[in-house]
Amino acid sequence: MAKQPEDLVVRISRDIQRTLAEHTKKFAVVDRRFDEIEQRLDDVNDGVVAALGLVSRADIRYEAVDKRLKELETVVARLGSKR
């Protein structure tokens, strides 16, 4: 005996619900992975910003030390020429 149309609709609806449930689980996994990746990118970004800050500060200190070294070389050269 052929299945009634109502039975087919119920079967198709259940298949659709099952598929949607599977997709929901998969999307939850994908969302979690994206959250983890986003967090890692935020951490990398924070690290880059911190590193750039340290490099900038080191560059400024290097310039100050270089300037002071040149001043001392000038003083030493003057003292050496007085002999």
C-alpha positions in Angstrom: 0.0 0.0 0.0 1.3 3.4 -0.9 2.2 5.8 1.9 -0.1 8.5 2.6 1.0 12.1 1.7 0.9 13.0 5.4 3.4 10.3 6.2 5.7 11.6 3.5 5.5 15.1 4.9 6.2 13.9 8.4 9.2 11.9 7.2 10.6 14.8 5.2 10.0 17.2 8.1 11.9 14.8 10.4 14.8 14.6 7.9 14.9 18.4 7.7 14.9 18.7 11.5 17.7 16.1 11.8 19.8 17.9 9.2 19.2 21.2 10.9 20.3 19.7 14.2 23.5 18.4 12.6 24.2 21.8 11.0 23.5 23.5 14.3 26.2 21.3 16.0 28.6 21.9 13.2 28.1 25.7 13.3 28.7 25.7 17.1 32.0 24.0 16.5 32.9 26.5 13.7 31.9 29.4 15.9 34.0 28.2 18.8 37.0 27.8 16.4 36.5 31.3 15.0 36.4 32.6 18.6 39.7 30.9 19.4 41.3 32.2 16.2 40.0 35.7 17.0 41.5 35.5 20.5 44.8 34.4 19.1 44.9 37.2 16.6 44.1 39.7 19.4 47.0 38.2 21.4 49.3 38.6 18.4 48.1 42.1 17.8 48.8 43.0 21.5 52.3 41.5 21.2 53.1 43.5 18.1 51.9 46.7 19.7 54.0 46.0 22.8 57.0 45.1 20.7 56.7 48.3 18.6 56.5 50.3 21.8 59.7 48.7 23.1 61.5 49.2 19.8 60.4 52.9 19.8 61.6 53.4 23.3 64.9 51.6 22.6 65.4 53.8 19.5 64.9 57.0 21.6 67.3 55.7 24.3 69.8 54.8 21.6 69.7 58.3 20.2 70.2 59.8 23.6 73.1 57.5 24.4 74.6 58.2 20.9 74.3 62.0 21.5 75.9 61.7 24.9 78.7 59.5 23.5 79.5 62.1 20.9 79.6 64.8 23.5 82.1 62.7 25.6 84.2 62.0 22.5 84.4 65.7 21.9 85.4 66.3 25.5 88.1 63.6 25.4 89.4 64.9 22.1 89.8 68.4 23.7 91.5 67.0 26.7 93.8 65.0 24.5 94.8 68.0 22.5 95.7 70.0 25.6 98.7 67.7 26.3 
